[in-house]
């Protein structure tokens, strides 16, 4: 993949979109067996130009998912192991003085890749976590007053351990809001875990992965997904869902306008992956929890009502908000 090149606007047909995305899903699925929802979510974030946060216990395949996606789309990939002593400059880059030219030269940080794996992001300080903010939102980094563009497409796949685990720092609200989706991998079922033992005992699971897409094709898929139609009724429905989170008594912090925009963008890709060129209400509600839940905060005392008060509130909101009938106009 070439760096810092504009997205290729070459038209992609519906048939090409279906074939290419099926190939990517199949390629990643060979490595991440039995987790089709997680694989699909990663592809949605890539094609919707968002970023993915995977929260789960160690050892369930969070990093492997990101690596499999990178291998399948012929992308440059860099892994950043977030630790308490990691500095912001390690992420974004630094200016280094060149005594020969008597000038400062910019040395790229680990964020300069198409797919960046931010491993255990909540083990570093909030200051270092925030170094990703501009990169995730603007596709660029600014160091010593100079702006440097990142490669396109650009996807951050961050992994984090549950906050109850020792040595973790909670992601700031602004950082969480930059992630389009948050998912959990979960443990594999018994059959998948047994298959994993047989297949991976002596073989690197990524060894058999070959790229089924390149920069041009990914850019074309992104362009196609952008063209998916969203009827005014769907827009109003999405806004109503997000606004309902801001007035729900069980929630202390509701969804931001950025969340509304990202919910629509993700729903477009979700619809396209289902073979449609228009969004329906089910696309929006299917993504409600993965797109919104990590941005919301429960009201004080809401934890007593259940183990996952935010998810419960979102399900109640989805039942309460009126679903539109006409979705193609």
C-alpha positions in Angstrom: 0.0 0.0 0.0 1.3 3.4 -0.8 1.5 6.1 1.8 -0.2 9.5 1.9 -2.0 9.0 -1.4 -5.6 10.3 -1.8 -8.3 7.7 -1.8 -8.9 6.2 -5.2 -12.3 7.1 -6.5 -12.5 4.4 -9.1 -16.1 3.2 -9.2 -16.9 -0.2 -7.7 -20.0 -2.2 -8.6 -22.3 -3.9 -6.1 -21.1 -7.3 -7.3 -17.4 -6.3 -6.9 -18.1 -4.9 -3.4 -19.8 -8.2 -2.4 -17.0 -10.3 -3.8 -14.2 -8.3 -2.4 -15.7 -8.0 1.1 -16.5 -11.7 1.2 -12.9 -12.5 0.3 -11.6 -10.3 3.1 -14.1 -11.8 5.7 -13.2 -15.3 4.6 -9.4 -14.6 4.8 -9.6 -13.1 8.3 -12.1 -15.8 9.3 -9.6 -18.5 8.6 -7.5 -17.1 11.4 -10.2 -15.9 13.8 -12.4 -19.0 13.8 -15.9 -18.9 15.2 -16.0 -15.1 15.7 -17.8 -13.8 12.6 -19.3 -10.8 14.4 -15.8 -9.6 15.6 -14.4 -10.0 12.1 -17.3 -8.2 10.5 -17.0 -5.3 13.0 -13.3 -4.9 12.2 -14.1 -4.7 8.5 -17.0 -2.2 9.1 -14.6 0.1 11.0 -12.1 -0.1 8.1 -14.6 0.7 5.4 -16.4 3.3 7.5 -13.1 5.1 8.2 -13.5 4.6 11.9 -11.4 2.9 14.6 -12.0 -0.2 16.7 -11.6 -0.8 20.4 -11.5 -4.4 21.5 -11.9 -4.9 25.3 -11.4 -8.4 26.7 -9.1 -10.5 28.9 -5.7 -11.5 27.6 -5.3 -14.4 25.2 -8.6 -14.4 23.3 -7.2 -13.2 20.0 -7.5 -9.4 20.1 -4.2 -8.7 18.5 -4.4 -11.6 16.1 -7.6 -10.2 14.7 -5.9 -6.9 13.8 -2.9 -8.7 12.3 -5.1 -11.0 10.2 -7.0 -8.0 8.8 -3.7 -6.3 7.9 -2.4 -9.4 6.2 -5.6 -9.8 4.3 -5.6 -6.3 2.8 -1.9 -6.0 2.1 -1.5 -3.2 4.6 1.4 -1.8 6.5 0.9 -2.6 10.1 2.7 -1.4 13.3 2.1 -2.6 16.8 2.5 -0.3 19.7 2.8 -2.0 23.1 1.4 0.6 25.5 3.3 0.6 28.8 3.5 3.1 31.7 6.8 4.4 30.4 5.7 4.9 26.8 6.1 8.5 25.7 3.8 10.5 23.3 6.7 10.9 20.9 7.1 7.2 20.6 3.6 7.2 19.1 3.5 10.3 16.9 7.2 10.8 16.2 9.9 13.4 17.2 12.1 16.0 15.6 15.8 15.0 15.7 18.6 17.4 15.1 20.8 16.5 12.1 24.3 17.9 12.8 25.3 17.5 9.1 22.5 19.5 7.7 22.1 21.6 10.8 18.4 21.1 10.6 15.8 19.2 12.6 14.4 16.1 10.8 11.1 14.4 11.6 11.4 10.8 12.6 8.0 9.0 12.2 6.5 7.4 15.2 4.7 4.0 15.3 1.4 5.6 14.2 2.6 5.9 10.6 1.0 2.8 9.2 -2.3 1.8 7.5 -3.3 -0.4 10.5 -2.0 0.5 13.9 -2.4 -2.0 16.7 -2.5 -0.1 20.0 -2.0 -3.1 22.3 -3.2 -2.8 25.9 -3.8 0.9 25.4 -5.1 1.3 28.9 -1.8 0.4 30.4 -0.2 3.7 29.5 -0.7 7.1 31.0 -3.6 9.3 29.8 -1.0 11.8 28.3 0.3 9.0 26.0 -3.2 7.7 25.2 -4.1 11.3 24.1 -1.2 11.3 21.6 -3.5 9.2 19.3 -6.4 11.8 19.4 -5.3 13.9 16.4 -4.2 10.9 14.4 -7.6 9.2 14.9 -9.7 12.2 14.2 -7.8 14.1 11.5 -5.6 11.4 9.9 -2.5 13.5 10.7 -0.1 14.4 13.5 1.4 17.7 14.4 4.9 17.8 15.9 6.7 21.0 16.7 4.2 23.0 14.6 4.6 20.8 11.5 1.7 18.7 10.3 2.4 15.2 8.9 -0.2 13.2 7.0 -0.9 9.6 7.8 -1.3 6.8 5.2 -4.8 6.2 3.7 -6.8 4.2 4.6 -5.9 4.5 8.3 -7.3 2.2 11.0 -6.5 2.0 14.7 -7.3 -1.2 16.4 -6.8 -0.8 20.1 -7.0 -3.6 22.6 -7.5 -3.1 26.3 -8.0 -5.2 29.4 -11.0 -4.8 31.7 -10.5 -2.0 34.2 -10.7 -4.4 37.1 -7.3 -5.8 36.1 -4.2 -4.4 37.9 -2.1 -1.6 36.2 -4.8 -0.2 33.9 -5.9 3.4 33.4 -9.4 4.3 32.2 -9.5 5.8 28.7 -10.6 9.5 28.9 -14.0 10.3 27.5 -12.5 12.1 24.5 -10.4 9.1 23.6 -13.3 6.7 23.9 -15.4 8.9 21.6 -12.8 8.6 18.8 -13.4 4.9 18.5 -16.3 4.0 16.2 -17.0 0.7 17.8 -16.1 -1.3 20.9 -16.4 -5.1 20.9 -15.4 -8.1 23.0 -14.0 -11.2 21.5 -15.2 -13.6 24.2 -13.8 -17.1 24.8 -14.1 -19.6 21.9 -16.5 -22.5 22.2 -15.1 -25.9 23.0 -15.0 -27.1 19.3 -13.2 -23.9 18.2 -10.7 -24.2 21.0 -10.0 -27.8 20.2 -9.5 -26.9 16.5 -7.2 -24.1 17.5 -5.0 -26.6 19.4 -4.8 -28.9 16.4 -4.1 -26.2 13.8 -1.8 -23.9 15.7 0.4 -26.2 17.7 3.3 -25.9 15.4 2.1 -23.4 12.7 1.8 -19.7 12.7 -1.9 -19.0 11.9 -0.9 -16.0 9.8 1.5 -18.0 7.6 -1.3 -19.1 5.3 -3.0 -15.7 5.0 -2.5 -14.0 1.6 -3.7 -10.5 0.7 -7.0 -10.5 -1.1 -7.2 -6.7 -1.5 -4.9 -3.7 -1.9 -5.0 0.1 -1.4 -6.9 0.8 -4.5 -9.6 -1.8 -3.9 -10.0 -0.8 -0.2 -10.4 2.8 -1.3 -13.0 1.8 -3.9 -14.9 -0.2 -1.2 -14.9 2.9 1.0 -16.3 5.0 -1.8 -19.0 2.5 -2.5 -20.0 2.4 1.1 -20.2 6.2 1.3 -22.8 6.1 -1.5 -25.3 3.9 0.4 -28.5 5.8 0.7 -29.8 7.0 4.0 -33.5 8.1 3.9 -34.5 11.2 5.9 -36.7 8.9 8.1 -33.6 6.8 9.0 -31.6 10.0 9.8 -34.4 11.2 12.1 -34.6 7.7 13.7 -30.8 7.7 14.4 -30.9 11.2 15.8 -33.9 10.2 18.0 -32.0 7.2 19.4 -28.9 9.3 20.2 -30.9 12.1 21.7 -32.8 9.6 23.9 -29.5 8.7 25.5 -29.0 12.3 26.6 -32.3 12.4 28.6 -32.4 8.9 29.9 -32.3 9.0 33.7 -30.2 5.8 33.9 -27.4 7.5 32.0 -25.1 10.2 33.2 -23.4 10.9 29.9 -25.3 10.4 26.6 -24.1 10.0 23.0 -22.2 12.9 21.3 -23.0 14.3 17.9 -19.9 12.5 16.7 -21.5 9.3 17.8 -24.6 10.0 15.7 -22.4 10.6 12.6 -20.4 7.4 13.2 -23.5 5.4 13.8 -24.8 6.4 10.4 -21.4 5.7 8.7 -21.2 2.3 10.3 -24.8 1.5 9.3 -24.0 2.3 5.7 -21.2 -0.3 5.6 -23.4 -2.8 7.5 -26.1 -2.4 4.9 -23.6 -2.7 2.0 -22.3 -6.0 3.5 -25.8 -7.3 3.5 -26.1 -6.5 -0.2 -28.2 -3.4 0.0 -27.6 0.1 -1.2 -29.8 1.7 1.4 -30.0 1.6 5.2 -32.9 0.1 7.1 -33.7 0.5 10.8 -32.2 -2.9 11.7 -28.8 -1.8 10.5 -28.9 1.1 13.0 -30.2 -1.0 15.9 -27.8 -3.8 15.2 -24.9 -1.3 15.8 -26.5 0.6 18.6 -24.5 -1.2 21.4 -21.1 -1.6 19.7 -21.1 2.0 18.4 -22.6 3.8 21.5 -22.1 1.8 24.7 -18.4 2.7 25.2 -19.2 6.4 25.0 -21.9 6.5 27.6 -21.7 6.6 31.4 -24.3 5.1 33.7 -25.9 7.3 36.3 -24.9 6.9 39.9 -26.5 3.8 41.4 -27.4 2.4 38.0 -25.0 -0.5 38.5 -27.3 -1.9 41.2 -29.9 -2.5 38.5 -27.7 -4.9 36.5 -24.2 -5.8 35.5 -24.4 -3.9 32.2 -26.6 -0.8 32.9 -25.5 1.0 29.7 -26.4 -1.9 27.4 -29.7 -2.3 29.2 -30.5 1.3 28.8 -29.7 1.2 25.0 -32.0 -1.8 24.6 -34.8 0.0 26.4 -34.3 3.1 24.2 -34.4 0.9 21.0 -37.7 -0.5 22.2 -39.1 2.9 23.1 -38.2 5.0 20.0 -40.6 4.7 17.2 -39.2 2.7 14.2 -39.8 4.4 10.7 -41.7 2.5 8.1 -40.5 4.1 4.8 -36.7 3.7 4.5 -35.9 4.1 0.8 -37.4 7.5 0.0 
